[in-house]
Amino acid sequence: MKAFVLAAGKGTRLRPFTDDIPKPLVPVLNKPVMARILELCRTHGIDQAVANLHYKGDKISHLFGDGSQFGVQLQYSWEKDLMGTAGGVRRQADFLSDQTFLVISGDVVTDIDLTRLVEFHRQSGAIATMATKEVGDPSRFGIVVTDESGRIQSFQEKPAPGTEKSNLANTGIYIFEPEVFDWIPKDQVYDFGKDLFPALVAAGAPVYSMRTGAYWSDVGTLGQYLYTHWDLLTHPHLKQRIGEGTVIEPGAIVSSHALIGDNCHIEKGAVVLGYSCIGNGCVVRSGATVFDSIVWAAEQLSLTVACELVRSICGDNKQVALGVPTL
């Protein structure tokens, strides 16, 4: 099975960090978020993928190469001008049109069971299936309304509180049959959420939603990015919290909830508290305090912290203090 990974966006809401690196390369628990998507695909037997590139795409292709280190065959679709989510996929119709295929964002954190999603899609006889997730605040999402069988009836885009017809959010994870290319105009800007799905539903085409209880977080804002780390660091399955080659000097204080990457140096008198994540190769100096914060060096060999960071993101010498994030 094949996958199309959406990786062309500019990630403007993650500035200033995405001024230098594209959003798919932003690390989550010290691993580029798109690497997690490729590994998820491999786990579920999806071993061929194409990613669309636009903003700083050369950095994405340089890091991931042919995808072999992640267990997939990866190629790229360069977009000089952004074509929209569906328009970008349409450009790769020749590659994708020989079988059922997956479309997934390269900047989402999820452990969704893709195998189950494909099974549901085939059992329902859908031309398109969307993974959906129950959310507490529908006003922050594109909302999907279905019948009892899961067939999609209508959509609401970020409904005002109290006006929502559903609490099912569109996760941006889709399974399609090749026939969907008949519905996407060639060489035009076209979007899945705004254009394709409403057109399919209006025409009575079989479009379904599968509810998932899997973890899912779009790290699209600085607040959500920080909160996602806190959330993931609470999970007991995260066993290895101190990386290889890391030195924690006697007299340093490191929270049992924190994650310290490879080849780090936490000096005597340094304090790493709460749900903090220290990236590979980083140094926390004596007297520095890191509390509920993320520190990483994506494009540098190392990054040194010699101050107090409280509920902050510090990456490649850019720092944003968030306090209590607004999600």
C-alpha positions in Angstrom: 0.0 0.0 0.0 1.1 3.6 -0.7 0.9 6.8 1.3 0.9 10.5 0.4 2.5 12.6 3.2 1.4 16.2 3.3 4.6 18.1 4.1 4.5 21.3 2.0 3.0 23.8 4.5 4.8 26.8 6.0 3.9 26.1 9.7 3.5 29.9 10.3 1.9 29.3 13.7 5.1 27.7 15.0 7.2 30.7 14.2 9.9 31.7 15.1 11.1 28.1 15.0 9.8 27.4 11.5 11.6 30.5 10.2 14.6 28.1 9.9 13.1 24.6 9.6 9.9 23.3 8.0 7.2 22.1 10.4 7.7 18.3 9.6 11.2 18.6 11.0 10.2 20.1 14.3 11.1 17.5 16.9 8.6 15.8 19.2 10.3 13.9 22.0 13.5 14.5 20.2 12.4 13.0 16.9 11.2 14.9 13.8 7.5 14.7 13.7 7.4 13.4 10.1 9.8 10.6 11.1 7.0 9.3 13.4 4.6 9.3 10.5 6.9 7.3 8.3 7.5 4.8 11.1 3.8 4.5 11.7 3.3 3.7 8.0 6.0 1.1 8.1 4.5 -0.5 11.1 1.2 -1.0 9.2 2.8 -2.4 6.1 2.7 0.8 4.1 6.1 0.8 2.5 5.9 3.2 -0.4 5.3 6.9 0.1 5.5 10.3 -1.6 5.7 13.6 0.2 4.9 16.9 -1.3 7.4 19.7 -0.7 7.4 23.4 -0.9 8.6 25.4 2.1 12.2 24.6 2.8 11.6 21.2 1.2 15.3 20.7 0.5 15.8 20.3 4.3 13.1 17.6 4.4 14.5 15.7 1.4 18.1 16.0 2.8 17.1 14.5 6.2 14.8 11.7 4.9 16.5 10.8 1.7 15.0 7.8 0.0 13.3 6.8 3.3 15.2 3.6 3.7 16.4 4.4 7.2 12.7 4.6 8.2 11.7 1.4 6.4 9.9 3.0 3.4 10.6 3.9 -0.2 10.1 7.6 -0.2 9.9 10.0 -3.1 9.0 13.6 -3.4 6.6 15.9 -5.3 7.9 19.4 -5.5 5.2 22.2 -5.7 6.5 25.5 -7.0 3.1 27.0 -6.0 1.0 25.3 -3.3 -1.8 23.4 -4.9 -4.0 22.7 -1.8 -4.1 19.4 0.0 -6.2 17.6 -2.7 -4.5 19.5 -5.6 -1.1 18.3 -4.3 -2.3 14.7 -4.2 -3.8 15.0 -7.6 -0.4 15.7 -9.1 0.7 12.2 -8.0 -2.3 10.3 -9.5 0.0 8.2 -11.7 1.9 7.0 -8.6 -1.2 6.4 -6.4 -4.0 5.3 -8.8 -3.1 1.6 -8.9 -4.6 0.8 -5.4 -6.2 2.1 -2.2 -4.0 4.7 -0.7 -3.5 6.7 2.5 -3.2 10.5 2.9 -1.7 11.7 6.2 -0.2 15.0 7.5 3.5 15.0 8.1 3.1 17.1 11.1 0.6 15.2 13.3 1.4 13.1 16.3 -0.7 9.9 16.4 -0.6 6.2 17.0 -3.7 5.5 15.0 -4.3 1.9 13.8 -4.0 2.4 10.1 -4.6 -1.3 9.5 -8.0 -1.0 11.2 -8.8 2.2 9.2 -8.1 0.4 5.9 -10.3 -2.6 7.0 -13.1 -0.3 7.9 -12.8 1.6 4.6 -13.0 -1.6 2.6 -15.9 -3.1 4.6 -18.0 0.1 4.2 -17.4 0.2 0.4 -16.4 3.8 0.7 -14.6 5.9 -2.0 -13.2 7.9 0.9 -12.9 7.3 4.6 -11.9 9.9 7.2 -10.5 9.1 10.6 -12.3 11.2 13.2 -11.7 11.8 16.9 -14.1 12.9 19.6 -13.0 16.2 21.0 -14.1 18.3 24.0 -14.1 21.6 22.2 -15.5 21.3 18.7 -15.1 25.0 18.1 -11.4 24.4 17.4 -11.9 21.9 14.6 -13.6 20.9 11.4 -16.5 18.8 12.6 -18.1 15.8 10.9 -21.7 14.8 11.2 -22.5 11.1 10.4 -25.4 8.7 10.5 -25.3 5.5 12.7 -23.3 3.6 10.2 -20.6 6.2 10.0 -21.6 7.6 6.6 -20.9 11.3 6.5 -23.9 13.6 6.2 -22.4 17.1 6.6 -19.6 19.2 7.9 -19.2 22.2 10.3 -16.1 24.3 10.3 -15.2 25.4 13.8 -18.8 25.8 15.0 -19.5 28.4 17.7 -19.9 26.9 21.1 -23.4 25.4 21.5 -24.0 25.2 17.8 -22.1 22.0 17.1 -24.0 19.1 15.6 -21.2 16.7 16.5 -18.0 16.4 18.5 -16.2 14.4 15.8 -13.1 16.2 14.5 -11.5 15.6 11.2 -8.0 14.3 11.9 -6.7 14.9 8.4 -6.0 11.1 8.0 -7.8 9.7 5.0 -8.1 6.4 3.0 -9.1 6.8 -0.7 -9.9 4.7 -3.7 -8.2 5.7 -6.9 -11.6 6.7 -8.3 -11.4 9.9 -6.2 -9.1 11.4 -8.8 -12.1 11.8 -11.0 -13.4 14.3 -8.5 -10.3 16.4 -8.2 -9.6 18.9 -11.0 -6.2 18.7 -12.5 -3.7 21.6 -12.1 -6.0 23.6 -9.8 -5.8 24.6 -6.2 -8.2 22.2 -4.4 -8.6 21.3 -0.7 -9.9 18.1 0.9 -11.8 19.7 3.7 -13.2 22.7 1.8 -13.7 21.3 -1.6 -13.5 17.5 -2.1 -15.3 16.1 0.8 -18.3 18.5 0.6 -18.6 17.8 -3.1 -18.5 14.0 -2.6 -21.2 14.1 0.1 -23.4 16.5 -1.9 -23.3 14.0 -4.8 -24.2 11.1 -2.6 -20.9 9.3 -3.0 -20.1 6.8 -0.2 -17.9 8.8 2.2 -17.4 7.4 5.7 -16.0 8.3 9.1 -14.2 5.9 11.4 -14.0 7.0 15.0 -10.7 6.4 16.6 -9.7 6.4 20.2 -6.0 6.6 19.3 -3.8 9.4 20.4 -3.9 12.3 18.0 -2.5 15.8 18.2 -1.8 18.4 15.5 1.2 20.3 16.8 0.2 23.3 14.8 0.6 26.0 17.5 3.3 26.8 20.0 0.8 26.1 22.9 -0.3 22.8 21.4 3.3 21.8 20.7 4.2 22.3 24.4 1.1 20.7 25.7 1.6 17.6 23.4 5.0 17.1 25.1 3.5 17.3 28.5 0.8 14.9 27.5 3.3 12.3 26.0 5.6 12.6 28.9 2.8 11.4 31.3 2.6 8.1 29.4 4.0 5.2 31.4 5.1 3.4 28.2 7.9 5.8 27.8 10.5 3.7 29.6 13.9 5.0 28.4 14.1 8.6 29.6 17.9 9.1 29.7 19.6 8.9 26.3 22.8 7.1 25.3 26.0 8.9 26.1 24.3 11.4 28.4 26.2 12.6 31.5 24.2 13.7 34.6 26.6 14.9 37.1 26.2 14.2 40.9 24.3 17.1 42.4 22.1 17.7 39.3 18.4 17.3 39.8 16.4 15.7 37.0 12.7 14.9 37.3 11.6 11.4 36.8 9.0 12.7 34.3 11.6 14.5 32.1 13.1 13.1 28.9 16.9 13.7 28.3 18.2 13.0 24.8 21.4 11.4 23.7 24.9 12.9 24.4 23.6 15.5 26.7 25.4 17.0 29.7 23.5 18.0 32.8 26.0 19.7 35.1 26.1 19.7 38.9 23.7 22.3 40.2 21.5 22.2 37.1 17.8 21.5 37.7 15.5 19.9 35.1 12.0 19.7 36.6 8.4 18.6 35.6 7.6 17.5 32.1 10.7 18.8 30.4 12.3 17.5 27.2 16.0 18.1 26.6 17.1 17.4 23.0 20.1 15.4 21.8 23.4 17.1 22.4 22.2 19.8 24.7 24.0 21.1 27.8 22.3 22.4 30.9 24.7 24.5 32.9 25.2 24.6 36.6 22.7 27.0 38.1 20.3 26.7 35.2 16.6 25.6 35.7 14.4 24.0 33.1 10.8 23.5 34.2 8.0 22.1 32.0 10.0 23.2 28.9 11.4 21.9 25.6 15.0 22.4 24.6 16.4 21.2 21.2 19.0 21.7 18.6 17.6 20.7 15.3 20.2 22.3 13.0 23.1 22.8 15.5 25.5 20.3 17.0 24.5 21.4 20.5 22.6 24.0 22.5 23.5 25.3 25.9 21.1 26.4 28.6 22.5 28.7 31.2 19.4 30.5 32.4 15.9 29.8 33.8 13.3 28.3 31.4 9.7 28.0 32.7 7.1 26.6 30.4 9.1 27.6 27.4 10.3 26.3 24.0 14.0 26.9 23.2 15.2 25.6 19.9 18.3 26.6 17.8 18.8 29.7 20.0 15.2 30.9 19.7 13.2 31.1 22.8 9.5 31.6 23.5 8.0 31.6 27.0 4.4 30.6 27.0 3.4 30.4 30.7 0.2 28.4 30.6 -0.4 27.6 26.9 -3.5 28.6 25.1 -4.4 25.6 23.0 
